[in-house]
Amino acid sequence: MKYLNDTTPAAELPSTSSQQGTSSLRAGSDFRSEQRRLLASFSCDSDLLKFNQLKFRKKRIRFSRSHIHEWGLFAMEPIAADEMVIEYVGQIIRQVVADMREQRYEEQGIGSSYLFRVDQETIIDATKWGNLSRFINHSCSPNCYAKIISVESQKKIVIYSRQPISINEEVTYDYKFPIEETKIPCLCGAESCRGSLN
């Protein structure tokens, strides 16, 4: 079993800064691997446990230009399948308020509003109060999916990886917009693209 404290005598430790840097990176990687192994050994599929893991070690992701639509979110580290990637954060509002805000955002020329339905009465508005998750683009063949979980009787939206995600790969999920007559064109570029978001 690996321990966090290194018991190697100081005289035997490498002396150059590049070796120390490499040793530090290796130790950090070993520590993260050990964390994952220990957490997996609990064999608990509880959303609460997974949510606590997400808070404990956030995934490294970056906000950058996307070929799908203006901006997107990209992995800065490999992400395994079925891992929590990021929580969709915003202001929790009712449907009536969401309808008014959507109209106001259109009048103000805000091209995209980031309103995510939790249930019949609850919407998360990330337009002005959100985190990076609001920049995740739609794909008809996504590498992630959104899931509503309950943490201490509060509903939260968390983005999970559907499959392994590589470094620099764009993080995407299916928006699952309701079908409407006026179509919103889809630019995801997937072979299975449906042609529209709705």
Backbone torsions as a table, in degrees:
resi	resn	phi	psi	omega
1	MET	NA	138.0	179.3
2	LYS	-84.7	146.6	178.1
3	TYR	-118.0	156.3	-179.2
4	LEU	-75.5	-31.3	-179.6
5	ASN	-88.3	127.4	179.3
6	ASP	-87.0	124.8	-178.1
7	THR	-98.2	10.7	179.1
8	THR	-66.2	130.4	178.0
9	PRO	-58.4	147.9	-176.2
10	ALA	-57.4	-34.6	-177.6
11	ALA	-65.7	-24.7	-177.7
12	GLU	-91.6	-6.2	-179.0
13	LEU	-75.7	147.1	177.4
14	PRO	-62.1	148.0	-173.3
15	SER	-104.1	-19.9	-176.6
16	THR	-82.5	149.8	-177.3
17	SER	-66.7	-34.2	-179.4
18	SER	-68.5	-37.5	177.3
19	GLN	-67.6	-38.6	178.9
20	GLN	-64.5	-40.9	178.6
21	GLY	-61.5	-44.5	178.6
22	THR	-63.0	-43.2	179.1
23	SER	-61.6	-40.2	178.8
24	SER	-63.1	-45.0	179.5
25	LEU	-61.4	-43.4	-179.8
26	ARG	-63.2	-42.1	179.6
27	ALA	-63.3	-41.5	178.3
28	GLY	-62.6	-42.1	179.8
29	SER	-66.1	-43.5	178.3
30	ASP	-61.3	-40.5	180.0
31	PHE	-62.4	-45.8	179.5
32	ARG	-64.2	-39.6	178.5
33	SER	-63.1	-41.2	179.4
34	GLU	-65.7	-39.9	177.0
35	GLN	-59.0	-49.3	-179.0
36	ARG	-60.3	-41.7	-179.2
37	ARG	-63.1	-45.2	-179.3
38	LEU	-65.7	-43.1	179.6
39	LEU	-64.8	-38.0	179.3
40	ALA	-67.8	-31.2	-177.5
41	SER	-66.6	-20.3	175.9
42	PHE	-68.1	-20.1	-178.2
43	SER	43.2	48.3	178.8
44	CYS	-115.8	125.4	-178.6
45	ASP	-93.9	16.5	-178.2
46	SER	-59.3	131.6	176.3
47	ASP	-61.5	-33.9	179.8
48	LEU	-63.5	-44.4	178.7
49	LEU	-62.2	-45.5	-179.9
50	LYS	-64.0	-39.1	179.7
51	PHE	-64.5	-39.4	176.9
52	ASN	-65.1	-36.0	175.9
53	GLN	-63.2	-40.9	179.6
54	LEU	-61.8	-42.6	178.7
55	LYS	-67.1	-35.3	-176.5
56	PHE	-69.6	-44.0	-180.0
57	ARG	-136.9	96.7	-178.8
58	LYS	-69.8	145.1	175.9
59	LYS	-71.9	144.8	177.9
60	ARG	-85.9	112.9	-179.4
61	ILE	-134.2	157.0	179.9
62	ARG	-132.8	154.3	-179.7
63	PHE	-98.8	124.7	-175.8
64	SER	-154.6	171.4	176.6
65	ARG	-61.8	141.5	-177.4
66	SER	-123.5	146.4	175.3
67	HIS	-76.9	-15.8	-179.3
68	ILE	-78.8	-54.1	-177.8
69	HIS	-162.5	104.8	174.9
70	GLU	47.2	-86.5	-177.4
71	TRP	-115.1	155.0	178.1
72	GLY	-150.8	179.4	179.8
73	LEU	-115.0	134.8	-175.1
74	PHE	-128.1	143.4	179.3
75	ALA	-73.4	136.6	174.8
76	MET	-106.7	5.0	177.2
77	GLU	-152.7	157.7	176.2
78	PRO	-64.8	138.4	178.1
79	ILE	-121.1	125.3	-179.5
80	ALA	-74.5	164.9	177.0
81	ALA	-66.2	148.4	176.1
82	ASP	61.8	36.5	173.4
83	GLU	-108.8	148.2	172.9
84	MET	-72.4	129.6	-178.0
85	VAL	-97.4	-50.5	-177.7
86	ILE	-163.2	150.7	174.2
87	GLU	-87.5	140.6	175.2
88	TYR	-84.2	107.1	-172.6
89	VAL	-106.6	142.7	176.7
90	GLY	-178.0	-169.5	179.2
91	GLN	-87.4	130.6	-179.4
92	ILE	-85.0	121.3	-176.8
93	ILE	-134.3	166.9	177.5
94	ARG	-88.4	165.7	-178.2
95	GLN	-57.3	-42.3	-178.3
96	VAL	-60.2	-44.4	179.5
97	VAL	-66.6	-40.4	179.4
98	ALA	-60.5	-42.4	179.0
99	ASP	-61.3	-43.5	179.3
100	MET	-66.0	-42.1	-179.3
101	ARG	-66.1	-40.6	180.0
102	GLU	-59.1	-43.2	178.5
103	GLN	-64.8	-43.6	179.6
104	ARG	-63.9	-40.6	179.1
105	TYR	-61.5	-39.9	178.1
106	GLU	-64.6	-43.0	178.9
107	GLU	-64.6	-33.1	-179.8
108	GLN	-81.3	-4.9	179.0
109	GLY	80.9	16.9	175.3
110	ILE	-77.2	109.5	-173.5
111	GLY	-61.7	-40.3	-178.4
112	SER	-118.9	132.4	169.7
113	SER	-110.1	149.7	-173.2
114	TYR	-117.0	70.0	-178.8
115	LEU	-103.7	119.3	-175.5
116	PHE	-118.0	118.8	-178.1
117	ARG	-75.7	128.5	175.5
118	VAL	-93.2	-47.8	176.4
119	ASP	-153.5	-167.7	-175.7
120	GLN	-56.9	-34.1	-174.7
121	GLU	-110.7	-11.4	-171.8
122	THR	-116.7	130.7	178.3
123	ILE	-127.1	143.1	171.1
124	ILE	-103.3	120.4	179.1
125	ASP	-101.5	109.0	-179.9
126	ALA	-103.4	8.9	-175.2
127	THR	-57.5	-46.8	-178.8
128	LYS	-119.2	-11.7	-174.3
129	TRP	-121.3	19.2	-172.9
130	GLY	-96.5	-175.6	174.4
131	ASN	-113.8	-165.1	-176.8
132	LEU	-63.7	-20.1	-177.3
133	SER	-59.4	-25.2	-178.3
134	ARG	-66.4	-15.2	-179.3
135	PHE	-93.3	4.1	177.5
136	ILE	-70.1	126.1	-177.7
137	ASN	-85.2	158.3	175.2
138	HIS	-75.8	146.3	168.6
139	SER	-144.2	143.4	175.8
140	CYS	-76.3	-15.2	175.7
141	SER	-130.2	70.8	-170.6
142	PRO	-78.6	160.3	175.2
143	ASN	-100.2	-0.3	178.9
144	CYS	-138.0	171.2	174.2
145	TYR	-145.6	155.9	178.7
146	ALA	-97.0	141.1	179.6
147	LYS	-137.4	136.9	176.0
148	ILE	-92.3	123.9	178.4
149	ILE	-122.1	159.9	176.4
150	SER	-109.4	126.0	176.8
151	VAL	-125.0	114.4	-177.3
152	GLU	50.2	52.6	-178.2
153	SER	56.2	19.5	173.8
154	GLN	-114.5	129.5	-180.0
155	LYS	-79.5	136.0	178.8
156	LYS	-131.8	153.1	176.1
157	ILE	-107.2	125.1	-179.6
158	VAL	-125.2	139.3	177.5
159	ILE	-93.8	122.3	178.7
160	TYR	-107.3	150.1	173.8
161	SER	-79.3	132.9	178.7
162	ARG	-84.6	-27.4	-175.0
163	GLN	-151.9	170.4	176.7
164	PRO	-60.9	140.8	179.4
165	ILE	-119.1	129.8	-177.9
166	SER	-85.8	163.7	174.6
167	ILE	-60.1	137.3	-179.2
168	ASN	71.9	3.2	176.5
169	GLU	-79.8	140.0	179.6
170	GLU	-74.5	136.4	177.7
171	VAL	-85.4	126.6	-177.5
172	THR	-138.4	157.5	169.9
173	TYR	-148.0	165.2	-179.9
174	ASP	-84.4	119.9	-178.6
175	TYR	-66.6	-25.3	179.7
176	LYS	52.5	47.1	176.4
177	PHE	-65.0	147.8	176.1
178	PRO	-65.1	149.8	-179.8
179	ILE	-70.5	127.9	179.5
180	GLU	-134.1	162.2	-178.9
181	GLU	-67.5	-45.0	178.2
182	THR	-80.6	114.6	-174.1
183	LYS	-88.4	144.1	173.4
184	ILE	-102.7	115.9	-176.9
185	PRO	-60.6	140.3	176.8
186	CYS	-99.6	134.1	-178.8
187	LEU	-118.0	23.4	-173.5
188	CYS	-65.6	-28.1	177.5
189	GLY	79.4	5.6	179.1
190	ALA	-71.1	150.7	178.0
191	GLU	-58.9	-33.8	-178.1
192	SER	-95.0	21.5	-176.3
193	CYS	-58.6	132.7	-179.3
194	ARG	-81.4	-12.0	177.8
195	GLY	95.2	-21.4	177.8
196	SER	-149.0	157.7	178.5
197	LEU	-78.2	-20.0	-177.0
198	ASN	-131.6	NA	NA
